[in-house]
Amino acid sequence: MSFFESERLRFRALEPDDAERMAELLNDPRVRRFLDHRVFPLTTAAERTFLEGLGAGTGPKTDVIFGVTLPNDDALIGASGLHHIHPVSRMAEWGLLVEPDHWGYGYGQEIGVRMLRYAFEDLNLNRVYLRVNVGHPAGVRAYEAAGFIKEGLLRQTTWLEGRYHDTFVMAALRDEWRPPTRKKRR
C-alpha cells in the first residue's frame, strides 16, 4: 500500500519482510561504497530487527524510512528516509538508496524532491541536510537538482578503497526551497 507517490514512484512503509532485499542492497559493493561507514556485512536477521523496531511505534519518532517502488510493482528499487528528526530545531538528515540497475533514470532527484515536500509540508521541518562523498558526482548533481545546496566540506571523513575521502554537507531550507520544474523525459 502506497503512503504517497511522486511522478514515477511509490513510497510505502518498509515491512519486516523487506529485510532480505534491504540487506541485499546494503551489502552490494556498488551501493555500499557511497554509504557512510558501511564496512561490515549486514545480516538479514539484523535488518529484520531494525525494520521491526521502525514499526513498533514505541518511543519518540526520530526516523521515518520509506521503501521506494515502481508504480505497478511492490518490489523495492530503493529506500529513502529522514533520520535524527529533531522536534525543537525542526531538522533531519536525509538518506537515499537506489538499486544500481535503476541508476541514471533521475530517480535520485525525484525521490529527493518528494522527500523534501514531505519533510517541509507534512512534518513541518525547517532544514533537511545530507552528507555525500565528494567522489560521487552523480549523487551531488541529483541532490542539487532536487534543491539541496552545498554548505561545507568535511575533510577526510570516510575511509574507502585504501584512502580517506572528503564529504560535502548539503542542505535545503524550507523558506528557500522551491520544487524544481521537471523537464519531460523522452
VENHU-V382450 format. One record per residue. N is the residue number from 1. RES is the residue in one letter. PHI is phi as a letter, one per 40 degrees, with the letter a starting at -180 (* if undefined). PSI is psi in whole degrees, 0 to 359 (NA if undefined). NEAR is the number of other ideal C-beta (glycine too) atoms within 8 Angstrom. Layout:
n | res | phi | psi | near
N | RES | PHI | PSI | NEAR
N | RES | PHI | PSI | NEAR
This chain:
n | res | phi | psi | near
1 | M | * | 134 | 4
2 | S | c | 136 | 7
3 | F | c | 316 | 7
4 | F | a | 173 | 7
5 | E | b | 163 | 9
6 | S | b | 192 | 10
7 | E | d | 316 | 6
8 | R | b | 3 | 7
9 | L | b | 158 | 15
10 | R | b | 145 | 9
11 | F | b | 126 | 13
12 | R | b | 165 | 11
13 | A | c | 143 | 8
14 | L | c | 136 | 12
15 | E | b | 157 | 8
16 | P | d | 329 | 8
17 | D | c | 347 | 5
18 | D | c | 357 | 11
19 | A | d | 316 | 13
20 | E | c | 315 | 9
21 | R | c | 317 | 9
22 | M | c | 317 | 13
23 | A | c | 320 | 13
24 | E | d | 314 | 8
25 | L | c | 315 | 13
26 | L | c | 337 | 13
27 | N | c | 350 | 9
28 | D | c | 123 | 10
29 | P | d | 329 | 6
30 | R | c | 326 | 6
31 | V | c | 313 | 12
32 | R | d | 328 | 10
33 | R | c | 343 | 8
34 | F | b | 2 | 8
35 | L | c | 143 | 9
36 | D | c | 119 | 5
37 | H | f | 36 | 5
38 | R | c | 78 | 8
39 | V | b | 352 | 4
40 | F | b | 145 | 4
41 | P | c | 148 | 4
42 | L | b | 126 | 9
43 | T | c | 156 | 7
44 | T | c | 321 | 8
45 | A | c | 317 | 7
46 | A | c | 319 | 9
47 | E | c | 321 | 14
48 | R | c | 316 | 10
49 | T | c | 316 | 8
50 | F | c | 312 | 9
51 | L | c | 324 | 14
52 | E | c | 323 | 9
53 | G | c | 325 | 7
54 | L | c | 320 | 9
55 | G | c | 0 | 10
56 | A | c | 330 | 6
57 | G | g | 16 | 3
58 | T | b | 143 | 3
59 | G | g | 179 | 3
60 | P | c | 145 | 4
61 | K | c | 105 | 6
62 | T | b | 354 | 7
63 | D | b | 138 | 10
64 | V | b | 124 | 8
65 | I | b | 135 | 12
66 | F | b | 144 | 13
67 | G | c | 143 | 13
68 | V | b | 130 | 14
69 | T | b | 166 | 12
70 | L | c | 161 | 9
71 | P | d | 321 | 8
72 | N | b | 23 | 3
73 | D | a | 133 | 6
74 | D | c | 358 | 4
75 | A | c | 135 | 7
76 | L | c | 132 | 12
77 | I | b | 358 | 12
78 | G | i | 189 | 14
79 | A | a | 155 | 14
80 | S | a | 141 | 13
81 | G | a | 161 | 10
82 | L | b | 125 | 16
83 | H | b | 155 | 11
84 | H | f | 42 | 7
85 | I | c | 123 | 13
86 | H | b | 113 | 9
87 | P | c | 336 | 6
88 | V | c | 309 | 4
89 | S | c | 348 | 7
90 | R | f | 55 | 9
91 | M | b | 163 | 10
92 | A | a | 161 | 14
93 | E | b | 134 | 10
94 | W | c | 141 | 15
95 | G | b | 151 | 11
96 | L | a | 142 | 12
97 | L | a | 123 | 11
98 | V | b | 135 | 12
99 | E | d | 136 | 12
100 | P | d | 327 | 8
101 | D | c | 346 | 5
102 | H | b | 12 | 10
103 | W | c | 151 | 9
104 | G | g | 6 | 5
105 | Y | b | 5 | 5
106 | G | g | 12 | 8
107 | Y | c | 326 | 14
108 | G | d | 314 | 13
109 | Q | c | 315 | 12
110 | E | c | 317 | 13
111 | I | c | 318 | 16
112 | G | d | 314 | 16
113 | V | c | 314 | 13
114 | R | c | 322 | 13
115 | M | c | 323 | 14
116 | L | c | 319 | 15
117 | R | c | 316 | 10
118 | Y | c | 315 | 11
119 | A | c | 314 | 13
120 | F | c | 319 | 13
121 | E | c | 321 | 7
122 | D | c | 317 | 7
123 | L | c | 351 | 11
124 | N | f | 37 | 7
125 | L | c | 158 | 13
126 | N | b | 332 | 10
127 | R | a | 134 | 12
128 | V | b | 126 | 16
129 | Y | b | 166 | 13
130 | L | a | 164 | 13
131 | R | b | 137 | 11
132 | V | a | 138 | 12
133 | N | c | 130 | 12
134 | V | d | 330 | 10
135 | G | c | 18 | 6
136 | H | b | 69 | 9
137 | P | c | 328 | 6
138 | A | c | 321 | 9
139 | G | c | 315 | 11
140 | V | d | 315 | 13
141 | R | c | 317 | 8
142 | A | c | 319 | 12
143 | Y | c | 319 | 14
144 | E | c | 319 | 11
145 | A | c | 331 | 9
146 | A | c | 343 | 14
147 | G | h | 6 | 13
148 | F | c | 148 | 12
149 | I | b | 137 | 9
150 | K | c | 130 | 9
151 | E | b | 333 | 7
152 | G | a | 176 | 6
153 | L | b | 127 | 8
154 | L | b | 121 | 9
155 | R | c | 137 | 5
156 | Q | f | 56 | 6
157 | T | c | 337 | 9
158 | T | b | 129 | 10
159 | W | c | 119 | 6
160 | L | a | 131 | 10
161 | E | f | 42 | 4
162 | G | g | 8 | 3
163 | R | a | 166 | 6
164 | Y | c | 146 | 8
165 | H | b | 150 | 12
166 | D | c | 162 | 11
167 | T | b | 134 | 12
168 | F | c | 142 | 13
169 | V | b | 127 | 12
170 | M | b | 152 | 15
171 | A | a | 158 | 11
172 | A | b | 133 | 14
173 | L | b | 141 | 8
174 | R | d | 313 | 9
175 | D | c | 351 | 5
176 | E | b | 338 | 7
177 | W | c | 133 | 10
178 | R | b | 130 | 5
179 | P | d | 131 | 8
180 | P | c | 150 | 9
181 | T | c | 133 | 4
182 | R | c | 131 | 6
183 | K | c | 142 | 4
184 | K | c | 134 | 4
185 | R | c | 145 | 4
186 | R | c | NA | 2
